[in-house]
Amino acid sequence: MSARELITEHLDLWTGAVTKKSSSGRGSNGKVELTGVKKLREFILELALRGKLTDQLLTDEPAREFLARAKIEREALGQGPGTRNRPGISPVDTKPFAIPESWSWERLGDIGLIASSRRVRQRDWQDKGIPFYRAREVVKLSQQGYVNNELFISEDLFSELAENGHIPEANDLMLTGVGTIGVPYIVKQDDRFYFKDASVLIFKNFFGVCPQFLYYFCHSPFWKQSIHEDSMGTTVHTLTIVRANQALIPFPPIEEQHRIVQKVDELMALCDRLEQQTSHQLEAHETLVDTLLGTLTQSENATELADNWARLAAHFDTLFTTEQSIDKLMQTILQLAVMGRLVEQDAGDEPATELLNRIQAGKDHLSQSSKQRKAKPLPPISELEEPFSLPSGWALSRLDDITDIQGGIAKGKKVTGKKTRTLPYLRVANVQRSSLDLSEIKEIEIAEDEVERYLVRERDLLITEGGDWDKVGRTSIWDGRIEPMAHQNHVFRARLILKEQNERWLERYLNSQFARDYFASSSKQTTNLASINKTQLRSCTVPLPPLAEQYRIVQKVDELMALCDQLKERLNQASETRCHLAKAVVEKALN
């Protein structure tokens, strides 16, 4: 089966495997990564390195003959300007996988000259002249083909370096030695630049190896695995001249290298088209899901909601086929829940205003007995602050009206001369949306007379003060599994006033889109981070259903979320099956 047939026969495997991108910062939209196509690109390179993409021709000069000539030329080069004695290169004593008879396993240092630059001191950097590249610039050149450079050296210094060392010339290969190591860039005909020693290596292509073949080799999983294995055990991964020299490469005849490049170019273009087509399909699917889910939240009454839900349910199997679409369904369920659209209102329920009155009485009693300074009163809730039209029997309050909100302890707070206790404490990383991550708990020293102030109790709401802009106000409920437990100043604690209150309702609302929108609009934002202060958290408006209805809503949400979790589990199982099938296809082709 040809490489093209391997791709086209298993399109569902390559295009069906997607994973959600991590959303970090405001620029991230949480869209998916086409992991199947990414794996396909790696697969193509693995096939190329095994000689399975091209025919081996008898008219090609065997690699060994080319390398024998290169050895003679290399020995002659040993006396050239700027060429020092190379570090010893070991003979090839292992063959990682089978290659065609006309190929040869070689060390990278035996098919060219790998070197570094001469030291350019920081005092020689200028703001114009000859570009001076570090590893980060080489990465950008490799990815984009250009770079907006900020460092230069003078023409005179460049000329001096050229006389006594190696400067990049057309068809040489630059390799990053630090950061993301082993990233290649082919030097173009009109390139004039110098590079930082230790940060970047140069492969001087003295013997006419096909530079595009080397470029693809340096993007292969085999190369990446090799150089990272060699640098394991070090604090920082680096690619040194010694490691680069010793790297193994399956070396085809020069003529076949060019045919391999042509075939890889063709197949990568096919991957580009697959990627574009899959992206368009996913975007269209996402738009359809957004539109249909939007009809649910925009329904004017129960009848319209039922009609829109029936329309959605008819296409359930085709709509909710990705993790992202199920996440959106869960968010829509939550939004409908906090708007009172998931369960019927019961005229026999005690109105929420009665509950609010009892909470206010409890808060007044708490305020009288507390030694803490009273917070500044908040203004009455205006019509503009109402998140939606409240159902009958509901009431609108501020979070401060129905809970006691407390900030946490700041790290580094001075406790000199005081009796102290060392306690575990909760950080932002421990508080996820509707869940806790207690895999790593740190400790902090607190003055004995302040311990009670910073302790959390079971049923307390934990609310994050800051982080990525879309994660501000992330809320979970403390379950008391570790006692005692304190909380850091970047995590607010909101404690119920009355035992009868429903913390699950409050947690659901604070994680809904209404509250998230409030936190996003109220927070102080920088490029990628945002934060809210205690006053902004106190001011957050919270719709309050009758207490009995709160329990009905939470129960219904739990039921529907469990169904969504089952959908996700089936989706993950199907994804794992696709991955196993794809792995089997790859192994069969490579072996």
ABEGO torsion letter per residue (X at the ends): XBAAAAAAAAAAAAAABBBBBBBBEAABAGBBBBAAAAAAAAAAAAAAAAGAABBBBAABBBAAAAAAAAAAAAAAAAABBGBBBBBBBBBBABBABBBBAABBBBBAAAABBBBBBBBBBAAABBABEBBBBBAAAAAAAAAAGBBBBABBBBAAAAAAAAAABBBBBBGBBBBBABEBBGBBBBBBAABBBBBBBGABBBBBBAAGBBAAAAAAAAABAAAAAAAAAAABGBABBBBBAAAAAABBBBBBBAAAAAAAAAAAAAAAAAAAAAAAAAAAAAAAAAAAAAAAAAAAAABABAAAAAAAAAAAAAAAAAABABAAAAAAAAAAAAAAAAAGAABBBBAABBBAAAAAAAAAAAAAAAAAABABBBBBBBBBBBAAABABBBBBGBBBBBAAAABBBBBBBBBGBBABGBBBBBBBBBBAAABBBGBBBAABBBBBBBBAAAAAAABBBBGBBBBBABEBAAABGBBBBBAGABOBBBBBAABBBBBBABAABBAAAAAAAAABAAAAAAAAAABBBBAABBBBBAAAAAABBBBBBBAAAAAAAAAAAAAAAAAAAAAAAAAAAAAAAAAAAAAAAAAAAAX
